[in-house]
Amino acid sequence: MTENDCLVKAFKYGIEWKENDGTNLYQVLDRVSCYCCGNKNLKELKAIYEHLPEYWQKLKDMQDKTSIPFRDGETIYDLERRFESD
């Protein structure tokens, strides 16, 4: 079974991936995976920024502990400025 096959079956049986605030993760993200992965694409990161502020804050807290960019030479703060100007 593919990942999509599994999701279709899970949704058919009413299984959902929701945050405590009711946010359905598969309605805002393409894939539900670790929020702190530096391989996340910009669309996913912007979705975290817009819809999952507690996770965005955790990313900022982690960024505060290192000078290493989060992805492609950009820090979380660089990404935040980019998303604010979109």
PyMOL commands that set and color helices and strands:
alter all, ss='L'
color gray80, all
select helices_A, chain A and resi 3-12+25-28+42-51+53-63+76-85
alter helices_A, ss='H'
color red, helices_A
deselect
rebuild
show_as cartoon
